[in-house]
């Protein structure tokens, strides 16, 4: 298995290089040159797999044995999931009226990002130890990515991690999960800006090829293919847990509802579709609705600034993983992808080619949920099931409740990306009582550490100075 850029400038790249990369040198995103197509017998076999077994099976298709031998790959994945609180790692909760909620938040930080990040952390350490090498990770976060990335590498000798968080735009719990990690290799910046704002200096850093090479810089945002790879497994697990019994010739459809911001999880779902999984993907967004407008109208353009919503981790205006989805749906037409992404970067205003929009509407549907809809859904789910939803999970469940009055009786799975315990203020706003686990309660009394970045300051230069300081300290 080799990898290529969605924009066609790079091909034949091995998994190790892709793992340690962010954007490809031509500005595109790395994707597998071939998407393996699974036959019905393989799907039947996989249907009895545990979540960890599915992760191993999916990864083995995209990580060649010469990169990581299969027995070592299995050990790394087992090691990644040791800190998860639920025996199933990912748990399907079956509630009233056919409501299936896939709880993906049983990791250390109570967010689904732990699933991918814990595996990626293991892969990084495997290669760094083998090569006797050090890397500096630079991550921007809208909420959960930063804390999951920190937990995956905290205290690791061969890795330093720099995380930029949008101050006041994450929940207090999310901020504390980042700022209370007092490890020598963890460097947290609290930024006076949106998650899109803080992506700007990060992109400028990674555009400086010489600087990236000198300092072995890499990203762990979902621009990194390895994150998407692990997330592909969610969709197989959701399908097998929700599908009715499968016959030898017929595979039933399952609808998977995916709340999204940067479109990484949806990109993973599209990969699973390409592999032959018979899922129908429904994309849920909040008021930051560029993904919804793209699917509904082919309108891939920015609409003013980022709006602050109750589903704050989805408050994103530029969903860069849509580029991967375009590439998948257009059968790897990198020329078209390069043209449309160049135009988007130039104007931030793009009407998709008709052929691409047609393919999107064939593979995806979408909806938008307001703050009022989120709160109403949280209340209804509690009243009917005594089950607390986080606001992002409520986006998915909102769609399920809407469908109860329709003729759509397909099995449906709502992805739940985070625990309600991380969004206590939203739970209270819905006039419900938060359930706070002791590990989250303990954050309130812990020492914190972060560096402030204010508007008007040169954020890029501050990051460069920090990276240089890390470099010189290691050289001393």
ABEGO torsion letter per residue (X at the ends): XBBBBAAGABBGBBAAAAAABBBBAAGBBBBBABBBBBBAAAAAAAAABBAAAAAAAAAAAABBAAABBAAAAAAAAAAAAAABABAAGBBBBBBBGGBBBBBAAABAAGBAAAAAAAAAAAAAAAAAAAAGBBBBBBBBBAGAAAAAAAAAABGBAABBBBBBBBBGABBAAAAAAAAABBBAABBBBBBBBBAAAAAAAAAAAAABAAAAAAAGBBBABAABAAAAAAAAAAAAAAAAAABBBBBAABBBBBBBBBBBAAGAAAAAAAAAAAAGBBBBBBBBBBABAAAAAAAAAGBBBBBEBBBBBABAAABBABBAAAAAAAAAAAGGBAAAAAAAAAAAAAAGBBBBBAAAAAAAAAABBBBBBBAAAAAAAAAAAAAAAGBBBBAAAAAAAAAAAAAAABABABBBBBBBABBAAABAAAAAAAGBBBBBBAAAAAAAABBBBBBBBBBGBBAAAAAAAAAAAAAAAAAX
